[in-house]
Structures are given as structure tokens and as C-alpha cells.
């Protein structure tokens, strides 16, 4: 078995080397891997080429190489730039990227340092803070001289991607925003964002108990949910998707950690919600630079962090004035099988107004900041959880096509 895995890894490396050599042949006019670091980059783990049929590129930063793919025609009118969050990598966007490339668009998706196929510098060398990730993304965008960019963001990809976009706004033509935020949150008085602040506090307590908590629990748990969304039958595709999400941090065949500081990048991301609020405030302060850009909102409402407003049982009343704490079967993620009668549904109670409308604070705030004039589309997927790219990829593709048609 190990010999087979070794052969697979070697073949993956040979494929990548050939792909890189071809992509860096400047005389051919193909600039899909225009950055010099691509010529010596080899994938650190193997992937099925049908699942992830993209050529790997690399961009050298002062702290290590960022892995990204850059597929589709270079002369396309729009470049789609996809930015992931935690605890994922560019694999999360594979289905959307395939569809957009087939539509004739240029598509770029990167892996933040410490995640995916990018290098994993020690925390003594790179701080893994969102501000630093945003700087790296901006450096890549400038190095590739991207223009007419349609930005796609989710989770930490929101503050990072919008952090870049608010400084390089002349390069941005449209934005698809999914389950994220881009503003300061008061840790002592989080209001509608209490679930997000509770999560970052939990992450700190988990790390005090186990420094490898993210690799031991969060990454495997989220990876399994992603794999189940892709293949509910738990067949061969399920196994491949599960391995793809685990592989950046854990060898799925042995369970061994791949780095000396397992899960550090993921842990720092979670803690940064509270620790790096100043960065989020700076992004919020520049969001006015994006007013006038076409944008769309697509939110999975069963997401505990960024979906429908959860009831804060620590307060009396647990919901804002004029709203009621209720359970709605339509807002439960697919893993809750028994509907609102299931004990597992108790943590998914949400605040609803008297007319039955759902309080959706994150989407509401983006509309407040960016205005309604250039809002192309606002949609929700009631039963989609945090990783909407895995749970409802067809809805993401539809939303992106509508945004591109408008642009």
C-alpha cells in the first residue's frame, strides 16, 4: 500500500513538473504560471486529477511559497479570484472553478500560507494573522497585474479578500460574498455577532487544553462534513474528498502530522476573530472604496456563525425586541435528521420577526455598508451550513453567473 502511495506521489510530482514547465514557457505565450517560483514547485501530496484538474503554480513571498492555480484563457474579459477561509484550501472551490473555466473565464484560487499546498513556515517566521495573509494576496494580485477581477470570498476569505480589494479597488469589477464579515466586532458587546465571538473564545480555551485541537478534532470533523456533502453514500469519492481536506495537515494513510506545529495556521485564524479586530476595523473603514462595484450575497442560513441570527440564551430576552426565538425545520443542516424534535436541533434556534422573516445580520450589514444600488442579487440557501461551496455548489455557480452577466 505504501509503495502504491509513493508511486502515486511521484507521478503527481512528475505531472506537476511537466505542467509547470509548460506553463512557464514564455515563448509559447502561455502565462498561466507567470511567477518564477512555479518552475521548482512540487505538490506535497497527491490528488485525483478528475477532482482537482488544475495546474499548480507558486508565488514566492518573503515567508514561503504560496500555491495557486490559474486556469482559463488569459485574454478573458473577467478574472475570477476565489479566496478561501478556515480550515480549507483552494480545493473547496473546485466545482465552481470547473464551471467558470468551462464558461470561458480565467479563474485563480490560492492557498494561504500554512494551508493547502502552500509552504508552512514556523510561527516564529510568519505570524499567520489575517493582515499578513491579505498582504500576501495583494502582492500576488499586483505581481500578476490582475484587472477586471470578480472576487469570491467566504469565511476568513472575506476580511482577507476584501482587505486586498479595498486597497486595490480599481482592479475589482464585482464581488460575490458568502458567509463572512468585514467589520469590527466588540468583544464585550457583540450584539448580533455573539456566536462568532463565542467561537473565538472557545478556540482559545481548546488550545489551552490541547495545542493540536484543530488537527485532532476540528479539521477531521469539518473534513468529514465536506466529504459527506460531496458524496453522502460514503463511497470512493467521499474517501478522496476526505483525504484532500486532511492531507495539508495530516497524512490520511498514517494519521501522522505533516508539520512540527500541527494546526497552527487554523488555530491562529480562529483566535484572530477577537485578537485582530483592529485589522477588521481597518477593512471596514475602507469598504467605502467598493461602493459602486457590482456585488451579490449568497448565505447559507443554517451556518451557526454567519447564517440566521441565533438566539442568545444568555440574555433576557434571547432575541432582539420584536423578534422571537424559534426552531424552523427548513433552517436545519442536513445532518440534523429528526427536524426540530431532534435534540441536536436545540442549538439551531433562530430569531424571527412577527411576520416570519428571518434575521440575517451579516447579509444585512453588507447591504448597509455597500448600498442597494449595485446589489445584483441577494439569495439564501436555508439548509446550507458554513461550507456552502460543498453543500450547494450549483447555487454558487448560478449566483456567480448572474453577477458576471450583470458586470
C-alpha positions as CSV (number, residue, x, y, z in Angstrom):
1,X,0.0,0.0,0.0
2,X,2.8,2.4,0.9
3,X,4.6,1.6,-2.3
4,X,1.4,2.4,-4.3
5,X,1.1,5.7,-2.4
6,X,4.8,6.5,-3.1
7,X,4.3,5.8,-6.8
8,X,1.2,8.0,-6.9
9,X,3.0,10.8,-5.2
10,X,5.9,10.6,-7.6
11,X,3.6,10.6,-10.6
12,X,1.8,13.6,-9.2
13,X,5.2,15.4,-8.9
14,X,6.1,14.4,-12.4
15,X,2.8,15.7,-13.7
16,X,3.2,19.0,-11.8
17,X,6.7,19.5,-13.1
18,X,5.6,19.0,-16.7
19,X,2.7,21.3,-16.1
20,X,4.9,23.9,-14.6
21,X,7.5,23.7,-17.4
22,X,4.8,24.1,-20.0
23,X,3.1,27.0,-18.1
24,X,6.4,28.8,-17.7
25,X,7.4,28.6,-21.4
26,X,7.3,32.4,-22.1
27,X,7.9,31.9,-25.8
28,X,4.7,29.9,-26.2
29,X,2.7,32.9,-24.9
30,X,1.1,30.8,-22.1
31,X,1.4,32.7,-18.8
32,X,-0.8,30.6,-16.6
33,X,2.1,30.2,-14.2
34,X,3.8,33.5,-14.7
35,X,5.6,33.5,-11.4
36,X,9.2,32.1,-11.3
37,X,8.7,30.0,-8.2
38,X,6.4,27.7,-10.2
39,X,9.2,26.1,-12.1
40,X,10.6,24.3,-8.9
41,X,7.3,23.7,-7.2
42,X,6.1,20.1,-6.5
43,X,2.8,19.2,-4.9
44,X,3.4,18.0,-1.3
45,X,0.6,15.4,-1.6
46,X,-1.2,13.6,-4.4
47,X,-4.7,14.4,-5.7
48,X,-7.1,12.7,-8.2
49,X,-6.8,14.7,-11.4
50,X,-10.5,14.5,-12.1
51,X,-11.3,16.1,-8.7
52,X,-8.7,18.8,-9.0
53,X,-7.8,19.2,-12.7
54,X,-5.8,22.3,-12.3
55,X,-2.2,23.1,-13.0
56,X,-0.3,24.2,-9.8
57,X,1.5,27.5,-9.7
58,X,3.6,29.1,-6.9
59,X,4.3,32.6,-5.8
60,X,7.3,33.4,-3.7
61,X,6.8,35.6,-0.6
62,X,9.3,36.6,2.0
63,X,8.0,33.8,4.2
64,X,7.4,30.9,1.8
65,X,5.7,29.9,-1.4
66,X,2.0,30.4,-1.9
67,X,0.4,27.7,-4.1
68,X,-2.3,28.7,-6.5
69,X,-3.9,27.6,-9.7
70,X,-4.5,29.9,-12.7
71,X,-6.7,28.3,-15.4
72,X,-8.7,29.5,-18.3
73,X,-8.0,31.9,-21.1
74,X,-5.5,34.7,-20.3
75,X,-7.5,37.1,-22.5
76,X,-10.8,36.5,-20.8
77,X,-12.8,39.7,-20.1
78,X,-13.1,38.8,-16.4
79,X,-10.7,37.1,-14.0
80,X,-12.4,35.3,-11.1
81,X,-10.4,35.3,-7.9
82,X,-11.5,32.9,-5.2
83,X,-10.3,33.3,-1.6
84,X,-10.8,30.5,1.0
85,X,-11.1,30.6,4.7
86,X,-10.6,28.2,7.6
87,X,-9.9,25.2,7.8
88,X,-9.9,24.7,4.0
89,X,-7.9,25.5,0.8
90,X,-8.5,26.1,-2.9
91,X,-9.9,22.5,-3.2
92,X,-13.1,24.0,-1.7
93,X,-13.7,25.9,-5.0
94,X,-13.0,23.1,-7.4
95,X,-16.6,22.6,-8.6
96,X,-17.2,26.3,-9.1
97,X,-13.8,26.8,-10.8
98,X,-14.5,24.0,-13.3
99,X,-17.8,25.5,-14.3
100,X,-16.4,29.0,-14.7
101,X,-13.5,27.8,-16.7
102,X,-15.9,25.9,-19.0
103,X,-17.8,29.2,-19.3
104,X,-14.6,30.7,-20.7
105,X,-13.4,32.7,-17.7
106,X,-10.0,32.9,-16.2
107,X,-10.1,31.5,-12.7
108,X,-7.5,31.9,-9.9
109,X,-7.6,30.4,-6.4
110,X,-4.8,30.4,-3.9
111,X,-3.9,28.6,-0.7
112,X,-2.9,30.8,2.2
113,X,0.5,30.1,3.7
114,X,0.2,27.1,6.1
115,X,-2.8,25.7,4.3
116,X,-3.4,23.6,1.2
117,X,-0.3,23.0,-0.8
118,X,1.4,26.3,0.2
119,X,4.5,26.3,2.4
120,X,4.2,26.0,6.2
121,X,6.7,28.4,7.8
122,X,7.2,28.2,11.5
123,X,5.2,30.6,13.7
124,X,8.5,32.2,14.7
125,X,8.9,33.2,11.0
126,X,5.3,34.0,9.9
127,X,2.5,35.2,12.2
128,X,-0.4,33.7,10.2
129,X,-2.5,36.7,11.0
130,X,-5.2,37.8,8.5
131,X,-3.4,41.1,7.9
132,X,-0.4,39.2,6.7
133,X,-2.5,36.9,4.5
134,X,-4.1,39.9,3.0
135,X,-0.7,41.4,2.3
136,X,0.3,38.2,0.5
137,X,-2.8,38.1,-1.5
138,X,-2.3,41.8,-2.6
139,X,1.3,41.0,-3.6
140,X,0.1,38.1,-5.8
141,X,-2.7,40.2,-7.4
142,X,-0.2,43.0,-8.2
143,X,2.5,40.6,-9.4
144,X,0.0,39.0,-11.8
145,X,-1.4,42.5,-12.7
146,X,-4.9,41.3,-12.5
147,X,-7.6,43.5,-13.9
148,X,-11.4,43.3,-14.1
149,X,-11.4,41.0,-11.1
150,X,-14.6,39.3,-9.8
151,X,-13.8,38.5,-6.2
152,X,-15.4,35.5,-4.5
153,X,-15.0,35.3,-0.7
154,X,-16.2,33.2,2.2
155,X,-15.2,32.8,5.9
156,X,-11.8,34.4,6.6
157,X,-11.6,34.9,2.8
158,X,-14.0,37.8,3.4
159,X,-11.7,40.1,5.6
160,X,-8.6,38.9,3.7
161,X,-10.1,39.3,0.2
162,X,-11.9,42.5,0.9
163,X,-8.8,43.8,2.7
164,X,-7.0,43.4,-0.5
165,X,-9.9,44.7,-2.6
166,X,-10.4,47.9,-0.6
167,X,-6.7,48.8,-1.3
168,X,-6.7,47.6,-5.0
169,X,-10.3,48.7,-5.7
170,X,-9.5,49.9,-9.2
171,X,-8.8,46.2,-10.2
172,X,-12.2,45.0,-8.9
173,X,-15.3,44.8,-11.0
174,X,-17.6,42.6,-8.9
175,X,-17.8,40.7,-5.6
176,X,-19.7,37.5,-4.6
177,X,-19.9,37.5,-0.8
178,X,-20.8,34.3,1.1
179,X,-21.0,33.6,4.8
180,X,-18.4,36.1,6.1
181,X,-17.9,39.5,7.5
182,X,-15.7,42.6,7.1
183,X,-16.1,44.8,10.2
184,X,-15.0,45.3,13.7
185,X,-16.9,43.3,16.4
186,X,-17.0,44.5,20.1
187,X,-15.8,41.5,22.1
188,X,-17.7,42.8,25.2
189,X,-20.9,43.7,23.4
190,X,-21.0,41.7,20.2
191,X,-24.8,42.1,19.7
192,X,-26.0,40.2,16.6
193,X,-22.5,38.7,16.2
194,X,-22.4,36.9,19.6
195,X,-22.0,33.4,18.0
196,X,-18.8,34.5,16.2
197,X,-17.3,36.0,19.3
198,X,-18.2,32.9,21.4
199,X,-16.4,30.8,18.8
200,X,-13.1,32.6,19.1
201,X,-13.3,32.4,22.9
202,X,-13.9,28.6,22.6
203,X,-11.0,28.3,20.2
204,X,-8.7,29.8,22.8
205,X,-9.9,27.5,25.6
206,X,-9.5,24.5,23.3
207,X,-5.9,25.4,22.5
208,X,-5.1,25.7,26.3
209,X,-6.3,22.1,26.7
210,X,-4.7,20.7,23.5
211,X,-2.3,22.7,21.2
212,X,-3.2,20.2,18.4
213,X,-7.0,20.6,18.9
214,X,-7.6,21.8,15.4
215,X,-5.8,18.8,13.8
216,X,-7.3,16.3,16.2
217,X,-10.9,17.5,16.1
218,X,-11.9,20.5,14.1
219,X,-10.2,19.6,10.8
220,X,-11.3,15.9,10.8
221,X,-14.9,16.9,11.8
222,X,-15.2,19.6,9.1
223,X,-13.5,17.5,6.5
224,X,-16.0,14.7,7.1
225,X,-18.9,17.1,6.7
226,X,-17.4,18.4,3.4
227,X,-16.9,14.8,2.2
228,X,-20.4,13.8,3.1
229,X,-21.8,16.8,1.2
230,X,-19.8,15.7,-1.8
231,X,-20.8,12.0,-1.5
232,X,-23.5,11.1,1.0
233,X,-23.0,7.4,0.1
234,X,-19.6,7.4,1.7
235,X,-18.2,5.8,-1.4
236,X,-14.8,6.2,-3.2
237,X,-15.5,9.9,-3.9
238,X,-16.2,10.5,-0.2
239,X,-12.8,9.0,0.6
240,X,-11.0,11.1,-2.0
241,X,-12.6,14.4,-0.8
242,X,-11.9,13.5,2.9
243,X,-8.3,12.8,2.1
244,X,-8.0,16.0,0.1
245,X,-9.1,18.1,3.1
246,X,-7.0,16.2,5.6
247,X,-3.8,16.0,3.5
248,X,-2.4,19.5,4.1
249,X,-2.1,18.9,7.8
250,X,-2.4,15.1,8.3
251,X,-1.2,12.1,6.3
252,X,-4.6,10.4,5.8
253,X,-2.9,6.9,5.4
254,X,-1.0,7.1,8.7
255,X,-2.6,9.8,10.7
256,X,0.8,11.5,11.2
257,X,1.0,15.3,11.3
258,X,2.8,16.8,8.4
259,X,4.4,19.7,10.2
260,X,6.1,20.4,13.6
261,X,3.3,22.8,14.6
262,X,0.2,21.0,13.5
263,X,-2.9,23.2,13.0
264,X,-1.1,26.4,14.0
265,X,-2.4,28.3,11.0
266,X,-6.0,27.2,11.7
267,X,-5.7,27.9,15.4
268,X,-4.4,31.4,14.8
269,X,-7.2,32.1,12.3
270,X,-9.8,31.2,14.9
271,X,-8.2,33.3,17.6
272,X,-7.8,36.3,15.2
273,X,-11.5,36.9,15.2
274,X,-11.0,38.7,18.5
275,X,-7.3,39.2,18.6
276,X,-7.1,41.0,15.3
277,X,-10.2,43.1,15.5
278,X,-8.1,46.2,14.6
279,X,-7.4,44.7,11.2
280,X,-11.1,44.0,10.6
281,X,-11.8,47.6,11.7
282,X,-9.4,48.9,9.1
283,X,-11.1,46.8,6.4
284,X,-14.4,48.2,7.5
285,X,-13.0,51.7,7.3
286,X,-12.0,51.2,3.6
287,X,-15.2,49.4,2.5
288,X,-16.5,52.7,1.0
289,X,-13.9,52.2,-1.7
290,X,-16.1,49.3,-3.0
291,X,-19.3,51.2,-3.2
292,X,-20.4,51.3,-6.8
293,X,-19.0,47.9,-7.6
294,X,-21.5,45.2,-8.5
295,X,-21.9,42.7,-5.8
296,X,-24.1,39.7,-4.8
297,X,-24.8,38.0,-1.5
298,X,-25.3,34.2,-1.1
299,X,-25.6,33.0,2.5
300,X,-26.3,29.5,4.0
301,X,-28.7,30.2,6.8
302,X,-28.0,27.0,8.8
303,X,-24.5,28.3,9.4
304,X,-24.2,28.9,13.2
305,X,-21.7,31.7,12.7
306,X,-22.8,33.6,9.6
307,X,-26.4,32.4,8.9
308,X,-29.7,33.3,10.6
309,X,-29.3,35.1,13.9
310,X,-29.1,32.5,16.7
311,X,-30.9,33.1,20.0
312,X,-28.6,34.3,22.7
313,X,-29.9,32.3,25.7
314,X,-27.6,34.3,28.0
315,X,-29.8,37.3,27.5
316,X,-33.4,38.0,28.6
317,X,-35.0,38.2,26.1
318,X,-32.7,35.9,24.0
319,X,-33.6,37.8,20.7
320,X,-33.8,41.5,19.8
321,X,-37.0,43.3,20.6
322,X,-39.8,42.4,18.3
323,X,-38.4,39.0,17.4
324,X,-38.9,35.5,18.8
325,X,-36.7,32.5,19.3
326,X,-38.0,29.6,17.3
327,X,-36.9,26.4,15.6
328,X,-37.5,26.1,11.9
329,X,-37.0,22.8,10.2
330,X,-36.1,24.5,6.9
331,X,-33.1,26.1,8.6
332,X,-31.5,22.9,9.9
333,X,-28.4,21.5,8.3
334,X,-28.8,18.1,6.7
335,X,-27.0,16.3,9.5
336,X,-30.0,17.0,11.8
337,X,-32.3,14.2,10.7
338,X,-35.2,14.5,13.1
339,X,-36.2,18.0,12.5
340,X,-36.9,20.4,15.3
341,X,-37.9,17.5,17.5
342,X,-34.4,16.2,17.4
343,X,-32.3,17.1,20.5
344,X,-29.5,18.0,18.1
345,X,-31.6,20.8,16.8
346,X,-31.7,22.7,20.0
347,X,-28.5,24.7,19.2
348,X,-30.1,25.9,15.9
349,X,-32.9,28.0,17.2
350,X,-33.1,31.4,15.4
351,X,-34.6,34.8,15.8
352,X,-37.6,35.6,13.6
353,X,-39.8,38.7,13.4
354,X,-43.5,38.7,13.9
355,X,-44.1,38.4,10.1
356,X,-42.0,35.2,10.0
357,X,-39.0,36.8,8.3
358,X,-35.5,35.6,9.3
359,X,-33.0,37.9,10.9
360,X,-29.9,37.6,8.7
361,X,-27.5,40.1,10.3
362,X,-24.3,39.6,8.2
363,X,-26.1,40.0,4.8
364,X,-28.0,43.0,6.2
365,X,-24.7,44.6,7.3
366,X,-23.1,44.2,3.9
367,X,-26.1,45.9,2.3
368,X,-25.9,48.7,4.8
369,X,-22.2,49.2,4.0
370,X,-22.2,48.7,0.2
371,X,-25.7,50.1,-0.5
372,X,-28.5,48.7,-2.6
373,X,-27.8,50.5,-5.9
374,X,-25.3,47.9,-7.1
375,X,-26.7,44.9,-5.3
376,X,-27.2,42.4,-8.2
377,X,-28.7,39.6,-6.2
378,X,-29.3,38.5,-2.6
379,X,-30.1,34.9,-2.0
380,X,-30.1,32.3,0.8
381,X,-29.8,28.6,1.0
382,X,-31.9,27.7,4.1
383,X,-30.3,24.3,4.9
384,X,-26.7,25.1,3.8
385,X,-24.2,25.3,6.6
386,X,-20.9,27.1,6.7
387,X,-19.2,25.5,3.6
388,X,-21.7,26.5,1.1
389,X,-19.3,25.7,-1.8
390,X,-19.6,22.0,-0.8
391,X,-23.2,21.9,0.2
392,X,-24.7,23.9,-2.7
393,X,-22.1,24.4,-5.4
394,X,-24.8,24.8,-8.1
395,X,-26.2,27.7,-6.2
396,X,-22.8,29.4,-6.0
397,X,-22.3,28.8,-9.8
398,X,-25.7,30.3,-10.5
399,X,-25.0,33.3,-8.3
400,X,-21.7,33.9,-9.9
401,X,-23.1,33.7,-13.4
402,X,-25.8,36.2,-12.6
403,X,-23.1,38.6,-11.2
404,X,-20.9,38.1,-14.3
405,X,-23.8,38.7,-16.6
406,X,-24.6,42.0,-14.8
407,X,-21.0,43.1,-15.0
